[in-house]
Amino acid sequence: SWLFLPPQPKHRNVGPQKPTIDGNDVEEDVDIVAQTKQLMKIPSAVLLCIVYAWSSGGYVAWTSLFDNLLSQLWSDEFIGTLTFAATIAYIVGGLATSAAVDSKLRHKMRAILLTCCAVSTVACVLLALSVPSIFAKGEKIILDAGDAWLFFVFSLCGFCNGAAAPVFYELIAEISYPISEGVSGNVLSYFENGGALLLYQGVGNFATGRSMNIMFAIGMGLTVVLLSFVRNALHRSDFERDQRLGLADIDTFETGSDFGDGPSASGAGNV
C-alpha cells in the first residue's frame, strides 16, 4: 500500500532547536548550583526559606503527631476528623490567597504572610491551652471550651498556614528575580523538608507531648519576627512592567547591591 502514499517532503536535519516565545529564544539550561548559591546570598530570600521551613514543614510534622499528643483524652476517630478538618482548611487557605495575590494583592504579599503567621501563632497558643499542657497537671485543661472550639482553633491554624504557603513561592520568585522560579521553588521545598526533620528529630527529642504544642507556637511567633525583616521587593513584576514599556531589557538586567532586599527600581513594590 506504500505505493499509494503521497511523497513526503524532505526535511533538512538541523539538530535540536531552542524553544521560542514570540520569536525570542528561551534559555533551557539553568545552572542550578550557581543560582542556588546566588539565592542564598539574598538575605530576604534566606529568611523566607527559614520561615517557610517552620510554617509549612514544621506544621505538617506537628499535625502528624496529633495522634500521640491528644490520645490521652480523645478517640482516634475524633483526632482523625480534627486533622482532616485542618487539612481542608489548609487547602482552602492556599486557594484563597493564590487568587487574591494573582488579582489585586501582589504588592501586599509580605503583609499577607505577617498576618497569616501572626494569626496562626495566636491560634496555636489557644490550641495549646485547650488540651493538656505543661501549664496544668494531670488531665486538667486551662481553656476547656469543648470539641467545637478545638475544631475552630485547629482549622484556623490550618487555614492561616495554608494561606501563607503559596505566597512564599510568589514572593521569593519576585525577590530573587532573575533567578529561575524552579530553583527558588526547589530551595523552598528542601527547607520545608528540613523544617519537618527539625521538629521530628530536633524538637521532638527534648519536648514532651505536653510541651510540643507550645514549642510549635513559639516557633510560629519567631516566624513573625523574621518576616518583619523581609523586604517586599517585586523585582520580577517591576521588570516585566518596564519591559512592556520598553524601559528594560533582560540582556542588560543586573543584580545591584540591593538585589532582592532593597527597594525596587520604581519603588512600587515595597511595603
N, C-alpha and C positions, 0 to 999 in steps of 0.2 A: 504493500500500500504506500510505501515511501515514494513511489514514482509519481504519485499524485499530489504530494506535498508541495506547496509553493516554495520557491527558492528563498532561503533565509539571507538577510543582509549580513555582510561580513563586518565584524567589529574589530577594530584595532585594539590590541592588548596594551592598555596604557597604565596598568598597575592600579593599586588602591588609590582612591581619591579622598581628599579631605571633605568632610561634610560642609555644606554651606547653608547659611541663613540669609536670604535676600542677597545672594551673590557674594557674601562675605565669608571668608574661610573661618572655620571654627577649630580651635586648637584642641586636639584629642588628648595629647599626652600631658599629664599633670604630675609634677614632681611632688609626690605625697610627703616624702620625708622633709624636703626643703620647705614646703608650705606649712607643714605641721610645726617645724621649728620657728617659722615666722609668726605663726599664730600664737605660740607660747611666749612670744616677746611682747604681746599686746596685753597690758595689764587688765583692761576691762574684759577681754575675751577669757583670760585665765580665771577671773573672778566669776564670770558666768558659768564656766565649766565646774568650778568648785561648788557653787550654789546648786547647780543642776544635779550634781552627784548626790547631794543630800535630799533635795526636794523631790527627785524622781527615783533614783536608785535606792536611797535610804528609805523612802516611803514604801516602795514595793517590798523591800525586805522586812520593814516594820509590820506591814499588814499581813505578811505571810506567817508571822509569829503569833497572830492573834489567837490561834487555837490553844497555844500554851499560856498566853497572857490572860485569857478570860475564862479558861475551862474551870476555874475554881468555883464560879457561881452560875455560869451559863452553859447551856447544852451545845453540842456540836452543831445542831441544826440552826440554832439562833445565831451562833458565831458565823456560820457559813452564809446565812441570809444577810447579816450585818456587813460582811466583807463584800458580798455581791452588790449590795446597795451602794457601797462606797466606790466599787469599780464602775458601776453605771454612772455615778455622779462624776467620776474622773473623766470618763469618755465625753459626757455632756459638756463638762467644763472646757475640755480641749476643743470641741466643735464650736462652742460659743466664742471663745477668744480668737480662734482661727478666722472665723467670719468677720469679727469686729476689726482685727488687725488688717485684714485684706481690704476692708472697705474704708473706714474713716479714722482708725486709731493707730495708724502706723507710727506717728510721731509721739505716741504715749506708751510705747512698749515697756520702758523701764518703770513707769508709773503703774502699769498693769502688774508687772512682776512684784513690785513692792507691795501693792495691795493684796495680791494673792498670797504671798508668803506671810504677810502680817496677819491676815485673817486666819490662815492655816495655823499659825502659831497659837493664836487665841483658842481656836477650836481644839488643838492638840492638848492645851493646858486644861480646858474644860473636860475633855475626854479622860485625861489622866486623873482628874478629881472625881470622875463619875464611875470609876472602877477601883478595886482595891489598889492602894498605892503605899508608898513609903511614909506618907503623912498620916496614916491611920493603921491601927493594929487589927489583926485578925481579918474578918470579913467586913469590917466597917467601911462605909463609903462616905466621903465628905459631901459630895454633891449627888445624892441619891434621888434622881428625878424620874426614874422609870426607864423602860426599854425604848419607848418612843423618843425620849431625849437622847439616848445613845445613838439611835438611828440618825437623828438630826445632826449631832455634832460630828459624827464619823463621816456622814455624807457630805457635810460642809467641808471637812478637811479634804476629802477625796475630790470634791468639785474644785477647790482652790488649787490643789497641787496639779490636777489635770488641766485646769485653765492656764496655768503657767507653762506647762510643758512645751507646746508648740511655739510660744513666744520666745523661748530661749533659742530655738533654732533660727527664727527670723532675725532676732536682734544680733546674734553672733555673726550671722551672714552679712548683716549691714555693717557692723563694726569692723570686721576683718576683710571686707572687700578691698582688692580683687582676689583674695584667696578663694579657692573653689568652695562652693557650698557643700560639695561632697566631703571635702576634707574637714571643714568645721563641724559638719554633722557627725562624721565618724569620731572625731575627738570627743564630742559631747557624749556619744554612745559609750566610749571607753570609760569616761569619767562616771557615767551612770552605773556601769558595772562595778567600778571601783567603789562607788558610794554604797552599793549593796553589800559588797565584801567587807567594807569598813564597819557597817552595822552588825553584820553576821559575826565576823571574826575579831573585830576590834571592840566595839561597844558591848557586844554580846558576851565577851569573856569576863567582864567585870561588873556588868549591870545585871541585877536580878530581875525577875519577872515583874516585880512591883515598881522598879525604877526605870524600866525600859521606856515606858510612855513619856516619863518626864525627860529622859535623855533625848528622845526624839524631838520633843517640844523645844528643848534648849537648842538643839541643832537648827530647828526652823527659825528660832529667834536670831541665831547667828547669821542665817542667810539674809535676813532683813538688813543687818548691819553691813554685810559685804555688798549687797546690792546698792546701798547708798553711795558707794564709791564707783559705781559703773556709770560711764558716760553714754548717753543715748545718741551716739553719733551715727547718722544714717548715710554713710558714705555711698552705698550702692544706689539708694534712691536718688540722692543728690546728683550722682554722676549720670544716671540714666536720664534725669530731667535735663541736665546741662547738655548731654549728648543729643537729645531731641532738639534742643535749641541751637545746636551747632557750636556750643561753647566748650566742648570737651571731646577728647579722643582717647580711646583705650591705649593706643600706642604711646601716648605721652603721659599717661596716668602714672604718677609716682606716689610712693608712700612717704609722707612727710614725717616730721618729728612728732606730730600729734596723731599719727595714723592709728585709728581705732580708739583713741581716747580723747583727743582734743576736739574742738568744735569743727563741724563740717564746713565745707567751702562757703556755703551760703548762710550757715548759722541756723537754718531752718530745722535741722534735725536734732537739735539739742533741747532737752527739757531739764 
